[in-house]
């Protein structure tokens, strides 16, 4: 857990330092939390295991 917290801190610090270069981050960025980071890793694992023909199908409720 400490490693994930440190990664989140580094990501948040980098984003704060480079926010002026990317105007879309200036208004929309919320600090990354360890829980959100774990969700992201879980999604990466899911996407690597479940193969769908189109990216939008991962978010769709339609049946294949």
C-alpha positions as CSV (number, residue, x, y, z in Angstrom):
1,X,0.0,0.0,0.0
2,X,2.9,2.4,0.7
3,X,4.2,1.9,-2.8
4,X,0.9,2.7,-4.4
5,X,0.5,5.8,-2.2
6,X,4.0,7.0,-3.2
7,X,3.1,6.4,-6.9
8,X,-0.1,8.5,-6.5
9,X,1.9,11.2,-4.8
10,X,4.4,11.3,-7.7
11,X,1.6,11.4,-10.3
12,X,-0.2,14.2,-8.4
13,X,3.0,16.2,-8.0
14,X,3.9,15.8,-11.7
15,X,0.3,16.8,-12.7
16,X,0.5,19.9,-10.5
17,X,3.9,20.9,-12.0
18,X,2.8,20.5,-15.6
19,X,-0.8,21.7,-15.3
20,X,-0.1,25.0,-17.1
21,X,1.1,23.0,-20.2
22,X,-2.2,21.2,-20.5
23,X,-5.2,23.5,-20.0
24,X,-7.7,20.6,-19.9
25,X,-6.0,19.4,-16.6
26,X,-6.3,22.8,-15.0
27,X,-10.0,22.5,-14.4
28,X,-10.7,18.8,-14.4
29,X,-7.9,17.2,-12.4
30,X,-8.7,15.6,-9.1
31,X,-5.9,14.1,-7.1
32,X,-5.4,10.5,-7.7
33,X,-6.1,8.2,-4.8
34,X,-4.8,4.7,-4.1
35,X,-8.3,3.3,-4.5
36,X,-8.6,4.9,-8.0
37,X,-5.2,3.6,-8.9
38,X,-6.2,0.0,-7.9
39,X,-9.4,0.4,-10.1
40,X,-7.2,1.5,-13.0
41,X,-4.9,-1.6,-12.6
42,X,-8.0,-3.8,-12.4
43,X,-9.3,-2.4,-15.6
44,X,-6.0,-3.0,-17.3
45,X,-6.0,-6.6,-16.2
46,X,-9.7,-7.0,-17.3
47,X,-8.9,-5.5,-20.8
48,X,-5.9,-7.9,-21.2
49,X,-8.0,-11.0,-20.3
50,X,-11.3,-10.2,-22.0
51,X,-10.9,-9.5,-25.7
52,X,-13.6,-7.5,-27.4
53,X,-13.7,-6.4,-31.0
54,X,-14.2,-2.7,-30.3
55,X,-13.1,-0.6,-27.3
56,X,-16.5,0.9,-26.8
57,X,-17.9,-2.6,-26.1
58,X,-16.1,-2.7,-22.8
59,X,-18.4,0.1,-21.5
60,X,-21.6,-1.1,-23.3
61,X,-24.5,-3.1,-21.8
62,X,-25.3,-4.7,-25.2
63,X,-24.8,-8.4,-25.5
64,X,-22.4,-9.9,-28.0
